Amino acid sequence: MASVMEGVDRLTRIAGQNRLELLLFRLDGGQRFGINVFKVREVLKCPLVRRIPQANPHVCGVMHTRGQTVTIIDLASVLGLPPLDPSPENFVIITEYNGHVQAYLVQKVERIVNLRWDEIHPPPHGIGNHNYLTAVVTIDEKLVEILDVERVLAEIVGIENDVSESLRGGNDAEGARPRHVFVADDSAVARKQITKVLDQLGITYDIAENGRQAWEMLKAAASDEALPVTSRYGMVISDIEMPEMDGYTLTKAIKADSQLRALYVCLHTSLSGSFNQSMADSVGADRLVPKFVADDLAQVVLAHVDADRPSVTPAA
C-alpha cells in the first residue's frame, strides 16, 4: 500500500487553498468512509496483533511497527458494526493526531481523493448527538462519511479536560480586551473540550460549527458600527479541519478584512508536524496550539485575553 501514501508534495500544495485530501476506506464492504490524509502516517496490511487482556472492547490489541508499539482500534466495532478480524486480509491505517499515534483496523483501503472544503458539508440535522460523523461529502454520486476520529480517541484513550487549579478563576478587573471569545470547531467533542476549559477560566464564548458559519458570524459582528469587533471578542479560537471553509482559509479571510484583521487568531488543531506551524504563519495566524492539552489552551487564552489587565491583589 505504499502508493496510497505517496505525494507529500501534493499535500503541501493544497494546504491553505481550502482543499484537502481524503483517504477512502470501507469497514464492511458497503459504506465508504474518509479520513484526512494529514492525519495518516502509513497504511499497511494488518500485521501480527498481540491481544491485550482487559483492554477496551473496541481495541483489537497492539502491533509493533518502526520500533513503536501501537494500539489497534476496530472502527467497525466502534460504529456498532460486526467486529473485523485482525487478519492479513484486512488493513490498518496508522494515524497521528491530538498527540497520539494509533492504528485503525479497516476492511479495505481504496484511494485518495482531492477535494475542496466547500464540497464537504456538516452531517444532516436530526441524526442525534451520539453519532461519529463530523462531515459528509458526495463522491462518485455516493455519500462518504467523514468520521469524528477525535471523538473516537477521546472515548477510548481519554482526554483530560480539567485546567490546573492555578489557572482557574476569572479576572474581573477592567482591561482592554473582553473576556469573551469566538470558537469555531466542527467536532462536537472538541467544542465540548474547549468550552469546558473556557468555563473553568470564567470566559464566555460564541460558537460556530464550521468555517463558513464562523466567517458569516464574524462579519455580522463587524457590521455593528456601535461596537468594534475587538471590543466584542478577545480572540478567535479556530480548528483547521472544518467543512465548507477550513481554518487556514478562515484565518486568511480575517486577516485580509479591514474590520476583522485586528482579531487575535489562535489555530487549535489535532494535526501534527512543523508544516502546520509554517502554514499557520503563512496565513497570518497569531498562534498555533496542538489539541488537546487543557492547560496549554488555557495558558494561551489567558496570556492574550488578560494581557492588558491589572493583576488582582487578594484582599487582606
C-alpha positions as CSV (number, residue, x, y, z in Angstrom):
1,M,0.0,0.0,0.0
2,A,3.0,2.3,-0.3
3,S,1.4,4.0,-3.3
4,V,-1.5,5.1,-1.2
5,M,0.7,7.4,0.9
6,E,2.8,8.9,-1.9
7,G,2.6,12.5,-2.8
8,V,3.5,14.6,0.2
9,D,4.5,17.4,-2.1
10,R,1.0,17.4,-3.4
11,L,-0.4,17.9,0.1
12,T,1.8,20.9,0.7
13,R,0.4,22.5,-2.5
14,I,-3.2,22.1,-1.5
15,A,-2.9,23.2,2.2
16,G,-4.1,26.7,2.6
17,Q,-6.1,26.6,-0.6
18,N,-9.3,25.4,1.1
19,R,-8.6,22.0,-0.2
20,L,-7.9,18.6,1.4
21,E,-7.2,15.0,0.5
22,L,-9.2,12.2,1.9
23,L,-8.2,8.6,2.3
24,L,-11.2,6.5,1.4
25,F,-11.8,3.1,3.1
26,R,-14.6,0.6,3.9
27,L,-15.4,-1.3,7.1
28,D,-18.0,-3.9,5.9
29,G,-17.9,-3.8,2.1
30,G,-20.7,-1.3,1.9
31,Q,-20.5,2.3,3.2
32,R,-17.4,4.3,2.4
33,F,-15.6,6.4,5.0
34,G,-12.9,9.1,4.8
35,I,-10.1,10.4,6.9
36,N,-7.9,13.5,6.2
37,V,-4.6,12.3,4.8
38,F,-2.8,14.8,7.1
39,K,-3.7,12.5,10.0
40,V,-2.4,9.4,8.3
41,R,1.2,8.1,8.8
42,E,1.0,4.9,6.9
43,V,-1.3,2.2,5.5
44,L,-0.4,-1.5,6.0
45,K,-1.8,-5.0,5.6
46,C,-2.8,-6.0,9.1
47,P,0.3,-7.4,10.8
48,L,0.5,-9.8,13.7
49,V,-1.6,-8.5,16.5
50,R,-1.0,-9.1,20.2
51,R,-4.2,-9.1,22.1
52,I,-4.3,-7.3,25.5
53,P,-6.4,-8.7,28.4
54,Q,-9.0,-6.4,29.9
55,A,-8.5,-3.8,27.1
56,N,-11.3,-1.6,25.9
57,P,-13.7,-3.8,23.9
58,H,-13.0,-1.8,20.7
59,V,-9.3,-2.4,21.0
60,C,-8.1,-5.4,19.0
61,G,-4.6,-5.4,20.6
62,V,-1.3,-3.8,19.8
63,M,1.2,-4.1,16.9
64,H,4.9,-3.3,16.5
65,T,5.9,-1.1,13.6
66,R,9.1,1.0,13.0
67,G,10.3,0.5,16.6
68,Q,7.0,1.6,18.1
69,T,4.1,-0.2,19.8
70,V,0.8,1.0,18.5
71,T,-2.7,0.3,19.7
72,I,-5.2,-1.0,17.1
73,I,-8.8,0.2,17.3
74,D,-11.5,-1.7,15.4
75,L,-13.5,1.1,13.8
76,A,-16.3,-1.2,12.8
77,S,-16.8,-2.2,16.4
78,V,-16.8,1.5,17.5
79,L,-19.6,2.2,14.9
80,G,-21.7,-0.7,16.0
81,L,-20.9,-2.9,13.0
82,P,-19.8,-6.5,13.2
83,P,-16.2,-6.5,14.5
84,L,-13.4,-7.1,12.0
85,D,-10.9,-9.9,12.3
86,P,-7.3,-8.6,12.7
87,S,-6.0,-10.8,9.9
88,P,-3.8,-10.2,6.9
89,E,-6.9,-9.9,4.7
90,N,-7.7,-6.5,6.4
91,F,-5.7,-3.3,6.7
92,V,-4.6,-0.9,9.4
93,I,-4.4,2.9,8.9
94,I,-1.8,4.3,11.3
95,T,-2.7,7.8,12.3
96,E,-1.2,10.6,14.4
97,Y,-3.3,13.4,15.8
98,N,-4.0,15.0,19.2
99,G,-0.6,14.0,20.3
100,H,-1.3,10.3,20.0
101,V,-0.4,7.5,17.5
102,Q,-2.9,4.8,16.9
103,A,-4.0,2.4,14.2
104,Y,-7.5,1.8,12.9
105,L,-8.4,-1.7,11.6
106,V,-10.4,-1.4,8.4
107,Q,-11.6,-3.9,5.7
108,K,-10.4,-2.2,2.6
109,V,-8.4,0.9,1.7
110,E,-9.5,2.4,-1.7
111,R,-7.8,5.6,-2.8
112,I,-7.0,9.2,-2.1
113,V,-9.3,11.9,-3.4
114,N,-8.6,15.6,-3.7
115,L,-11.5,17.8,-2.7
116,R,-12.4,21.4,-1.8
117,W,-13.6,22.0,1.7
118,D,-16.7,23.8,0.3
119,E,-17.7,20.4,-1.2
120,I,-17.8,18.9,2.3
121,H,-20.8,19.6,4.5
122,P,-21.8,19.1,8.1
123,P,-23.8,16.0,9.0
124,P,-27.6,16.2,8.3
125,H,-29.7,17.7,11.1
126,G,-31.8,15.2,13.0
127,I,-29.3,12.3,13.3
128,G,-28.7,13.0,17.0
129,N,-25.7,13.7,19.1
130,H,-24.4,10.1,19.5
131,N,-23.1,9.6,16.0
132,Y,-19.4,9.6,14.9
133,L,-19.8,11.8,11.9
134,T,-18.1,15.2,11.6
135,A,-18.9,15.8,7.9
136,V,-20.2,14.2,4.7
137,V,-19.3,14.5,1.0
138,T,-20.6,13.0,-2.2
139,I,-18.1,11.2,-4.3
140,D,-19.0,9.2,-7.5
141,E,-22.6,10.0,-6.7
142,K,-22.4,8.2,-3.3
143,L,-22.2,9.5,0.2
144,V,-18.9,9.3,2.0
145,E,-18.9,9.7,5.8
146,I,-16.0,11.6,7.4
147,L,-15.6,10.2,10.9
148,D,-15.0,12.3,14.1
149,V,-11.8,10.4,15.0
150,E,-11.2,13.0,17.7
151,R,-14.3,11.6,19.4
152,V,-13.1,8.0,18.9
153,L,-9.8,8.8,20.5
154,A,-11.4,10.7,23.4
155,E,-13.8,7.8,24.2
156,I,-11.2,5.1,24.0
157,V,-7.9,6.7,25.3
158,G,-9.5,9.5,27.3
159,I,-8.7,13.2,27.2
160,E,-8.1,15.3,30.3
161,N,-10.3,18.4,30.2
162,D,-9.5,19.9,33.6
163,V,-7.5,23.0,33.9
164,S,-4.9,23.3,36.7
165,E,-6.1,25.0,39.8
166,S,-3.5,27.8,39.4
167,L,-5.1,28.8,36.1
168,R,-8.7,28.8,37.1
169,G,-10.9,31.6,38.1
170,G,-11.9,34.8,36.5
171,N,-10.1,38.2,36.5
172,D,-12.9,40.7,36.8
173,A,-10.7,43.8,36.6
174,E,-11.3,46.2,33.8
175,G,-9.0,45.7,30.8
176,A,-8.5,46.4,27.2
177,R,-9.9,43.1,25.9
178,P,-13.3,41.5,26.5
179,R,-13.3,38.1,28.4
180,H,-15.5,36.8,25.6
181,V,-14.1,34.8,22.7
182,F,-15.1,33.2,19.5
183,V,-14.8,29.4,18.9
184,A,-15.0,27.6,15.6
185,D,-14.8,23.8,15.5
186,D,-16.8,21.1,13.6
187,S,-16.2,18.4,16.2
188,A,-18.9,18.2,18.9
189,V,-16.3,16.6,21.2
190,A,-13.7,19.2,20.5
191,R,-16.2,22.0,21.2
192,K,-17.1,20.5,24.5
193,Q,-13.4,20.2,25.4
194,I,-12.7,23.8,24.5
195,T,-15.8,25.3,26.2
196,K,-15.1,23.3,29.4
197,V,-11.7,25.0,29.5
198,L,-13.2,28.4,29.0
199,D,-15.9,27.8,31.6
200,Q,-13.2,27.0,34.1
201,L,-11.4,30.2,33.2
202,G,-14.6,32.3,33.7
203,I,-14.5,33.2,30.0
204,T,-17.7,33.4,27.9
205,Y,-17.9,32.5,24.2
206,D,-19.8,32.3,20.9
207,I,-19.6,29.1,18.9
208,A,-19.6,28.3,15.1
209,E,-19.7,24.7,13.9
210,N,-17.7,25.2,10.7
211,G,-15.5,27.8,9.0
212,R,-18.2,29.2,6.7
213,Q,-20.6,29.8,9.7
214,A,-17.7,31.4,11.6
215,W,-17.0,33.8,8.8
216,E,-20.6,34.8,8.5
217,M,-21.0,35.3,12.2
218,L,-17.8,37.4,12.5
219,K,-18.7,39.6,9.5
220,A,-22.1,40.1,11.1
221,A,-20.5,41.1,14.4
222,A,-18.1,43.5,12.5
223,S,-21.1,45.2,10.8
224,D,-22.2,46.6,14.2
225,E,-20.6,50.1,14.0
226,A,-21.5,50.8,17.6
227,L,-19.2,48.1,18.9
228,P,-15.8,47.3,17.3
229,V,-15.3,43.6,16.8
230,T,-12.3,43.7,19.1
231,S,-14.5,45.1,21.8
232,R,-16.8,42.1,21.4
233,Y,-14.3,39.3,21.1
234,G,-11.0,39.0,23.0
235,M,-9.7,36.4,20.4
236,V,-10.7,33.7,17.9
237,I,-10.0,30.0,18.6
238,S,-10.4,28.0,15.4
239,D,-9.9,24.4,14.3
240,I,-8.1,23.9,11.0
241,E,-10.1,20.9,9.5
242,M,-13.7,22.2,9.0
243,P,-16.4,21.6,6.3
244,E,-17.2,24.4,3.9
245,M,-14.2,26.6,4.9
246,D,-11.1,25.4,6.7
247,G,-9.2,27.2,9.4
248,Y,-6.4,28.4,7.2
249,T,-8.9,30.0,4.8
250,L,-10.9,31.5,7.6
251,T,-7.7,33.0,9.1
252,K,-6.6,34.3,5.8
253,A,-10.0,36.0,5.3
254,I,-10.0,37.5,8.7
255,K,-6.5,39.0,8.3
256,A,-7.5,40.4,4.9
257,D,-10.6,42.1,6.2
258,S,-10.2,45.7,7.4
259,Q,-12.8,45.3,10.1
260,L,-11.5,41.9,11.4
261,R,-7.8,41.9,10.9
262,A,-7.0,43.1,14.4
263,L,-8.6,40.0,15.9
264,Y,-6.1,37.6,17.5
265,V,-6.4,34.2,15.9
266,C,-5.3,31.0,17.6
267,L,-5.5,27.9,15.4
268,H,-6.2,24.9,17.6
269,T,-5.6,21.7,15.7
270,S,-5.2,18.0,16.1
271,L,-2.8,17.9,13.1
272,S,0.9,17.3,13.9
273,G,4.1,18.4,12.4
274,S,6.1,21.6,11.8
275,F,4.4,22.0,8.4
276,N,1.2,23.1,10.1
277,Q,3.1,25.8,12.0
278,S,4.5,27.1,8.7
279,M,1.1,27.1,7.2
280,A,-0.3,29.0,10.2
281,D,2.4,31.6,9.9
282,S,1.8,32.0,6.2
283,V,-2.0,32.8,6.6
284,G,-1.3,35.3,9.4
285,A,-2.4,33.2,12.4
286,D,-1.1,34.7,15.7
287,R,-0.7,31.3,17.4
288,L,-1.0,27.6,16.8
289,V,-1.8,25.2,19.6
290,P,-2.0,21.4,19.3
291,K,-5.0,19.6,20.6
292,F,-5.7,18.6,23.3
293,V,-4.0,19.7,26.4
294,A,-6.3,21.8,28.6
295,D,-3.5,23.8,30.3
296,D,-1.8,24.6,27.0
297,L,-5.0,26.1,25.6
298,A,-5.8,27.9,28.9
299,Q,-2.4,29.5,29.1
300,V,-2.7,30.8,25.5
301,V,-6.2,32.3,26.2
302,L,-5.2,33.9,29.5
303,A,-1.9,35.2,28.1
304,H,-3.8,37.2,25.4
305,V,-7.2,38.0,26.9
306,D,-5.8,39.1,30.2
307,A,-2.5,40.5,29.0
308,D,-3.5,44.1,29.5
309,R,-5.5,43.7,32.7
310,P,-4.1,44.7,36.1
311,S,-3.5,41.8,38.4
312,V,-6.0,41.3,41.2
313,T,-4.5,41.6,44.6
314,P,-6.2,39.3,47.1
315,A,-8.0,41.1,49.9
316,A,-6.1,41.3,53.2
